[in-house]
């Protein structure tokens, strides 16, 4: 067996083994039975693969924000360790993870800025990310307006996107539009990396995955903008980038011109995209992206023979599991009915 095939086997075996330790239905039921965040932490520390991240932490002292930060750091370390099995792709995949996390933090700051609570950012940014990020989190924590925000990010790859926007007459920034453009930038970086570092079936499979996931996010975005923001077709079209999409211009126009979110769903349901959306559940029309991502990633992790595809699928599944855990923590914290919490989990 040559070095390449040995590395490939190691990635496939390691990723699938790690996935096999993910939370089971029994674990979800056990957490749902908890009465406090401290009890959730005890369960995670005692019975799950998150134990290494929580060992030595006193559940009587940890708060929800600290617990979430510990779990996010653990998730990052798990994927980073998996990337080391394939050095040719590890840099690009790790960069993708970091960029997604950076965008999350940038958007968190913008939301706080819109709420005139930017000073709260100091208490929320993940310290572990600062070691890997081009963002200066400590400087951001001292910023109180958009001009200062632009200045603090002027050295980053996000600045050309951020400088395109400015606050309205009420001092509020278009958070949805900024978020869309930032995630497009991250996707463009990933597509370019795939084109440069891979070839053949590996390149095709990776490109198809990212474009397909972007398509479903676009569909979800159009539904959400129709339902909650009542944007005009022209405004919605401005949020769509067909250059990194497999959606036809005709389908995009039909969705944008539809009268309601329900009409968009019916239009898509008659296309090849409708099958996965239906499997994700009609109750989640405006949030189908993460649910479809979970289904695609689960299928790829089990059946793809390309190590890079299995790696990125593991990352997507790990993201989903963490989303579920955070949902559980929040639900337990606010004493939400367990049936309601369970219905929100992506499984």
Long-range contacts (C-beta under 8 A, 24 or more apart in sequence): 7-85, 7-86, 7-307, 8-86, 8-307, 10-85, 11-82, 11-85, 11-86, 11-307, 11-308, 11-310, 11-311, 12-305, 12-307, 12-310, 14-82, 14-85, 15-82, 15-301, 15-310, 15-311, 15-313, 15-314, 16-301, 16-302, 16-310, 18-49, 18-78, 18-82, 18-314, 19-301, 19-314, 19-317, 21-49, 22-49, 22-317, 22-318, 22-321, 23-48, 23-321, 23-324, 23-325, 25-347, 28-324, 28-328, 28-342, 28-345, 28-347, 31-325, 31-328, 31-332, 32-328, 32-331, 32-332, 32-338, 32-341, 32-342, 33-338, 34-332, 35-332, 36-332, 36-333, 37-62, 37-63, 37-64, 37-67, 37-329, 37-332, 37-333, 38-62, 39-332, 40-67, 40-328, 40-329, 40-332, 41-67, 44-71, 44-325, 50-74, 50-325, 64-329, 64-330, 64-333, 65-123, 65-124, 67-329, 68-326, 68-329, 69-126, 69-127, 69-128, 71-322, 71-325, 71-326, 72-101, 72-126, 72-128, 72-322, 73-126, 73-128, 75-318, 75-319, 75-322, 76-101, 76-128, 76-129, 78-318, 79-311, 79-314, 79-315, 79-318, 82-311, 82-314, 83-311, 85-307, 86-307, 86-308, 86-311, 88-197, 89-197, 89-198, 89-308, 89-311, 92-190, 92-193, 92-194, 92-197, 93-308, 93-311, 93-312, 93-315, 94-132, 95-189, 95-193, 96-186, 96-189, 96-190, 96-193, 97-315, 98-129, 98-132, 98-133, 99-186, 99-189, 100-183, 100-186, 101-126, 101-129, 101-133, 102-129, 102-133, 102-134, 102-135, 102-158, 103-158, 103-179, 103-182, 103-183, 103-186, 105-129, 105-135, 105-137, 106-135, 106-153, 106-158, 106-162, 106-182, 107-175, 107-178, 107-179, 107-182, 109-140, 109-143, 109-149, 110-149, 110-173, 110-175, 110-178, 111-175, 113-145, 113-146, 113-149, 113-173, 114-171, 114-172, 114-173, 114-175, 116-171, 118-143, 118-144, 118-145, 119-144, 146-173, 157-185, 157-189, 158-182, 158-185, 161-185, 176-225, 176-229, 176-239, 177-238, 177-239, 180-221, 180-239, 183-217, 184-241, 184-244, 187-214, 187-244, 188-244, 191-244, 198-308, 201-306, 202-306, 202-308, 202-309, 205-300, 205-304, 205-306, 205-309, 206-306, 206-308, 206-309, 206-312, 209-296, 209-300, 209-309, 209-312, 209-313, 211-244, 211-245, 211-246, 212-246, 212-296, 213-289, 213-292, 213-293, 213-296, 214-244, 214-245, 215-245, 215-246, 215-247, 215-273, 216-273, 216-276, 216-277, 216-288, 216-289, 216-292, 216-293, 217-289, 218-245, 218-247, 218-252, 219-247, 219-255, 219-264, 219-268, 219-273, 219-277, 219-288, 220-285, 220-286, 220-287, 220-288, 220-289, 222-255, 222-256, 222-264, 223-261, 223-264, 223-265, 223-285, 223-286, 223-288, 224-261, 224-286, 224-287, 226-258, 226-260, 226-261, 226-264, 227-260, 227-261, 227-285, 227-286, 228-286, 233-257, 261-285, 261-286, 283-343, 290-320, 290-323, 290-346, 291-346, 293-320, 294-320, 294-346, 294-347, 320-346
